[in-house]
Amino acid sequence: MEIVEGPAGHAATVDAIVVPTIRSPEWLLHAADLAWKLGCPLVSLHSRTRGRAQHTADLMPDGVRYLAVDLTRPEVVNLPTLMTSRLLENTIFHRTTDLSVKRNAGLVLARLMGWERIVFLDDDITVGGHRQLLNAVALLDRFEAVGMNIGGFHDNSVVCHAHRKTGGDQSSFIGGGALAVHTMRDETAFFPNVYNEDWFYLLEDTKLRSLAITGEVSQRKYDPYDRPERARDQEFGDVLAEGIYWLLDAQTGEDWRRAADHAHWTRFLRRRKLFIENVLRRSALIQESQRRHAVQRSLLAALHRLNQIEPEFCVRYLDAWAADRERWAQHLRAIPLIGADETRLPDVMKWMTRHFGPQLISAARMSM
């Protein structure tokens, strides 16, 4: 991954900012301001509460082009049936969040509209200025994805937060919270329904996609230890992603899929257990008792889930992921290019209603 300081040196255009959200539409106002300054549409993908698309429309300042979509029942959105999701159904590893559905829906909309360069931006991310997004998108001439350094509150899993809090040296990787992508480069890239879905999006069958990082954004602070279930539910995806990227960092010359066999996962699960147990021991030094107990409850929850992960299941999941890549590519190839011209907006809305299901509620303004 290349670190790029300063502007890319030439003009670039952001085709759209895509924000998956479960929060009140007021959280979108920063992204709306960025979209207005960039002259690009803001796409907001809502869930959990019906009617937020219309609420978003009511809040949008004059001059902001937007497409707000309520995915009130993400489970019936007409996306391909992915083997990675089916493998986790009716297991303790099943993930009930819908972030991956919304990110994948963003990729589908980009295909439909003909948007090549989009920026995924979480609603709790603050960007220093719209030029940072322009710099990131300009680098897509050379790279397939460009992330931005997430400052402020670190973008890590609960276990990694605890590692840092107890004195460990913990870095952060780029992620979907602030990520510019070229949507037409790799049709097989998708977001599986697992924690660290963005890390999987950045992978190819044998190596990491060409990546860069530039600029800096800030993430709003939250309490990673507010409930032990957070750490528990992250653990399977954290194991998979950390285990794969460990292989990538080793730079053995062997493609990571070949190296990620049963023996690797046996070793890595053992290594992961020792790592969490070490963080748990260090957590005893946290002075404030309430915080110490919260950290320890989260670590114990992660450790309990880790003990339920089998090496063979990790291998099966990656086999399913590899099959899903081609399944996703076939799905994208079948999506028509309607275009983002405002005169085609009725056709876009009609296609979305048919494709995303009758539960879809949307609002849009594409003209300036």
C-alpha positions in Angstrom: 0.0 0.0 0.0 1.4 3.4 -1.0 1.2 6.5 1.2 0.6 9.6 -0.9 1.2 13.0 0.5 -0.4 16.0 -1.0 -2.6 16.3 -4.2 -2.4 13.9 -7.0 -1.4 16.6 -9.4 -4.4 16.7 -11.7 -8.1 17.4 -11.7 -10.6 14.7 -10.7 -14.3 14.3 -10.4 -16.2 12.5 -7.6 -19.2 10.9 -9.3 -21.1 10.3 -6.0 -20.7 10.1 -2.2 -22.4 7.0 -0.8 -23.4 6.9 2.9 -24.8 3.7 4.5 -26.6 4.8 7.6 -28.9 3.7 10.5 -28.9 7.1 12.2 -31.1 10.1 12.0 -30.7 12.1 8.7 -29.2 15.0 10.6 -26.0 12.9 10.6 -25.9 13.4 6.8 -25.5 17.1 6.8 -21.7 17.0 6.7 -21.7 14.7 3.7 -24.4 16.9 2.1 -22.1 19.9 2.4 -19.2 17.9 0.8 -21.5 16.8 -2.1 -22.6 20.4 -2.7 -19.0 21.7 -2.8 -18.0 18.8 -5.2 -21.1 19.2 -7.3 -21.9 15.5 -7.0 -24.9 13.5 -5.8 -25.2 12.3 -2.2 -26.6 8.7 -2.0 -27.9 7.8 1.5 -28.9 4.2 2.1 -31.1 3.9 5.2 -32.5 1.0 7.3 -34.2 0.2 10.6 -36.6 3.1 10.6 -39.2 3.6 7.8 -39.5 7.0 6.2 -36.0 8.3 6.7 -35.5 8.8 2.9 -38.3 11.4 3.0 -36.9 13.0 6.1 -33.6 13.2 4.4 -35.2 14.9 1.4 -36.8 17.4 3.7 -33.4 18.3 5.3 -31.3 18.6 2.1 -30.2 22.1 1.4 -31.1 23.7 -1.9 -28.6 22.9 -4.6 -27.7 19.4 -3.2 -28.4 16.6 -5.5 -29.4 13.5 -3.6 -30.8 10.0 -3.8 -32.1 8.8 -0.5 -33.2 5.1 -0.2 -35.0 3.3 2.6 -34.1 -0.3 2.6 -36.6 -1.1 5.3 -36.2 -4.9 4.8 -32.6 -5.5 3.6 -33.1 -9.2 3.8 -35.3 -9.1 0.7 -33.2 -6.8 -1.4 -32.7 -8.5 -4.7 -29.0 -9.1 -4.6 -27.4 -12.5 -5.5 -27.6 -15.3 -3.0 -24.1 -15.4 -1.6 -22.5 -18.6 -0.4 -20.7 -16.7 2.4 -24.0 -15.6 3.8 -25.6 -19.1 3.4 -22.7 -20.7 5.2 -23.2 -18.5 8.3 -27.0 -18.8 8.4 -28.3 -20.6 11.5 -24.9 -20.6 13.0 -23.4 -18.6 15.9 -21.4 -16.6 13.3 -24.5 -15.2 11.5 -24.3 -11.4 11.4 -27.5 -9.5 11.7 -26.2 -6.1 10.6 -27.0 -4.9 7.1 -23.9 -2.8 6.3 -22.6 -5.1 3.6 -26.1 -5.1 1.9 -26.0 -1.3 1.8 -22.4 -1.1 0.5 -23.2 -3.7 -2.2 -26.3 -1.7 -3.1 -24.1 1.3 -3.5 -22.0 -0.7 -6.0 -25.2 -1.7 -7.9 -26.4 1.9 -8.1 -23.0 3.0 -9.4 -23.3 0.4 -12.2 -26.8 1.6 -12.9 -25.8 5.3 -13.1 -22.5 4.8 -14.8 -20.6 6.2 -11.8 -16.9 5.1 -12.0 -15.4 7.0 -9.1 -17.4 7.0 -5.8 -16.5 7.7 -2.2 -17.9 5.5 0.5 -18.2 7.7 3.6 -19.7 6.7 7.0 -22.0 9.2 8.7 -19.7 9.4 11.7 -16.8 10.5 9.6 -15.7 14.2 9.3 -13.6 15.2 6.4 -11.3 18.3 6.7 -12.4 19.6 3.3 -13.8 18.5 0.0 -10.4 18.7 -1.7 -9.3 15.7 0.3 -11.9 13.7 -1.5 -10.8 15.1 -4.8 -7.2 14.1 -4.1 -8.3 10.6 -3.2 -10.4 10.2 -6.3 -7.6 11.5 -8.5 -5.4 8.7 -7.3 -7.8 6.2 -8.8 -6.0 6.6 -12.1 -3.2 4.6 -10.5 -4.9 2.6 -7.8 -8.1 0.5 -7.5 -9.0 1.9 -4.1 -7.8 4.9 -2.0 -8.4 5.2 1.7 -8.0 8.1 4.0 -6.3 8.0 7.4 -8.9 7.9 10.1 -7.8 10.1 12.9 -9.6 11.2 16.0 -11.1 8.0 17.4 -9.2 5.0 15.9 -11.0 2.6 13.5 -10.3 -0.7 15.1 -12.1 -3.8 16.5 -12.9 -4.0 20.2 -10.0 -6.4 20.8 -7.6 -4.1 19.0 -8.9 -1.1 21.0 -8.2 -3.1 24.2 -4.7 -3.9 22.9 -3.9 -0.2 22.4 -5.5 0.7 25.8 -3.3 -1.8 27.6 -0.1 -0.5 26.1 0.1 -2.5 22.8 1.3 -1.0 19.6 -1.8 -0.9 17.4 -2.1 0.5 14.0 -5.2 1.0 11.7 -5.8 -0.2 8.2 -7.8 1.7 5.5 -11.5 0.8 5.5 -14.9 1.5 4.1 -15.6 4.4 6.4 -13.6 6.7 4.1 -12.8 4.9 0.9 -12.6 6.0 -2.8 -13.1 3.2 -5.2 -13.1 2.8 -9.0 -16.3 0.7 -9.5 -15.4 -0.5 -13.0 -12.0 -2.0 -12.4 -12.8 -5.3 -10.6 -16.3 -6.6 -11.1 -15.6 -9.5 -8.6 -15.1 -7.2 -5.6 -18.0 -7.2 -3.2 -18.7 -6.8 0.6 -19.5 -10.1 2.3 -21.8 -10.0 5.3 -19.0 -10.5 7.9 -17.1 -8.1 10.2 -14.2 -6.5 8.2 -16.3 -6.7 5.0 -14.2 -3.8 3.7 -11.0 -5.7 4.1 -12.4 -8.5 1.9 -13.5 -6.0 -0.7 -9.9 -4.9 -1.0 -8.6 -8.5 -1.7 -8.0 -10.4 -4.9 -7.8 -14.1 -5.2 -4.0 -14.2 -4.8 -3.0 -10.7 -3.5 -4.1 -7.4 -2.2 -5.6 -5.0 -4.7 -3.5 -1.9 -5.6 -4.2 0.6 -2.7 -3.1 4.0 -1.6 -3.8 6.1 1.4 -3.9 9.9 1.5 -5.3 12.7 3.6 -6.9 12.4 7.0 -10.5 12.3 8.3 -11.9 12.0 11.8 -14.2 9.4 13.3 -16.6 10.4 16.1 -15.8 8.8 19.4 -17.9 5.9 20.7 -17.5 3.4 23.6 -16.2 0.1 22.1 -16.8 -1.7 25.4 -20.5 -0.7 25.9 -21.6 -4.3 25.4 -19.6 -7.5 25.3 -21.7 -8.7 22.3 -19.9 -6.2 20.1 -16.5 -8.0 20.6 -18.2 -11.4 20.4 -19.8 -10.6 17.0 -16.7 -9.1 15.6 -14.4 -12.1 16.4 -15.1 -14.4 13.4 -14.6 -11.6 10.9 -11.6 -10.3 12.8 -10.0 -13.8 12.8 -10.5 -14.1 9.1 -9.2 -10.7 8.1 -6.3 -10.7 10.5 -5.3 -14.2 9.5 -5.3 -13.3 5.8 -3.5 -10.0 6.2 -0.9 -11.7 8.4 -0.1 -13.9 5.4 0.0 -10.8 3.1 2.4 -9.1 5.5 4.7 -12.2 5.6 5.4 -11.7 1.9 6.4 -15.3 1.4 5.9 -15.0 -2.4 3.1 -17.6 -2.2 -0.4 -16.4 -3.0 -2.5 -16.0 0.2 -5.3 -18.3 -0.9 -2.9 -21.2 -1.3 -1.3 -20.4 2.0 -4.5 -20.0 3.9 -5.0 -23.8 4.4 -6.1 -25.8 7.4 -2.5 -25.8 8.9 -2.4 -22.0 8.7 -5.7 -21.5 10.5 -4.7 -24.0 13.2 -1.6 -21.9 13.8 -3.3 -18.6 13.6 -6.2 -19.5 16.0 -3.6 -20.6 18.5 -1.7 -17.3 18.0 -4.9 -15.3 18.3 -5.8 -17.0 21.6 -2.4 -16.2 23.1 -2.8 -12.6 21.9 -6.2 -12.0 23.5 -5.2 -13.8 26.7 -2.2 -11.5 26.9 -4.4 -8.4 26.4 -6.7 -9.7 29.1 -3.8 -10.1 31.6 -2.6 -6.5 30.9 -6.2 -5.2 31.4 -5.8 -5.9 35.1 -3.6 -2.8 35.2 -6.5 -0.4 34.1 -7.0 1.8 37.1 -10.7 2.7 36.8 -12.6 -0.3 37.9 -15.8 0.2 35.8 -13.7 0.6 32.6 -11.5 -2.3 33.6 -14.5 -4.6 34.0 -16.0 -3.5 30.7 -12.8 -4.2 28.8 -12.5 -7.6 30.5 -16.1 -8.6 29.7 -15.5 -7.7 26.1 -12.3 -9.6 25.9 -13.8 -12.7 27.5 -16.7 -12.6 25.1 -14.2 -12.4 22.2 -12.2 -15.3 23.7 -15.3 -17.5 24.1 -16.3 -16.9 20.5 -12.7 -17.6 19.3 -12.8 -21.0 21.0 -15.8 -21.9 18.8 -14.0 -21.2 15.5 -12.6 -24.3 13.8 -9.8 -24.2 11.2 -11.9 -26.1 8.7 -14.7 -23.6 8.9 -12.3 -20.8 8.0 -11.2 -22.8 4.9 -14.8 -23.4 3.9 -15.6 -19.7 4.3 -12.8 -18.6 2.0 -13.8 -21.2 -0.6 -17.4 -19.7 -0.4 -15.9 -16.2 -0.8 -13.9 -17.2 -3.9 -17.1 -18.6 -5.5 -19.1 -15.5 -4.5 -16.6 -13.3 -6.4 -17.7 -14.7 -9.7 -21.3 -14.8 -8.7 -21.2 -11.1 -7.9 -19.5 -10.3 -11.2 -22.2 -12.1 -13.1 -24.8 -10.1 -11.2 -23.1 -6.8 -12.0 -22.8 -7.6 -15.7 -26.6 -8.1 -15.9 -27.3 -4.6 -14.6 -28.3 -2.1 -17.3 -26.5 1.3 -17.7 -29.4 3.7 -17.4 -27.3 6.8 -16.7 -27.4 9.6 -14.1 -29.1 12.2 -16.3 -32.1 13.7 -14.5 -34.3 12.8 -17.4 -33.6 9.2 -16.8 -34.4 9.4 -13.1 -37.9 7.9 -13.4 -36.3 4.9 -15.1 -33.7 4.6 -12.4 -36.4 4.7 -9.7 -38.5 2.1 -11.5 -35.6 -0.2 -11.8 -34.6 0.3 -8.2 -38.1 -0.5 -7.0 -38.2 -3.7 -9.0 -34.6 -4.7 -8.1 -34.5 -3.7 -4.4 -38.0 -5.0 -3.7 -41.5 -3.4 -3.1 -40.5 -2.3 0.4 -38.3 0.4 -1.2 -39.1 4.0 -0.4 -36.9 6.6 -2.0 -36.6 10.3 -2.6 -34.4 12.0 -5.1 -33.3 15.3 -6.6 -30.7 15.1 -9.4 -31.0 18.5 -11.1 -29.1 21.5 -9.8 
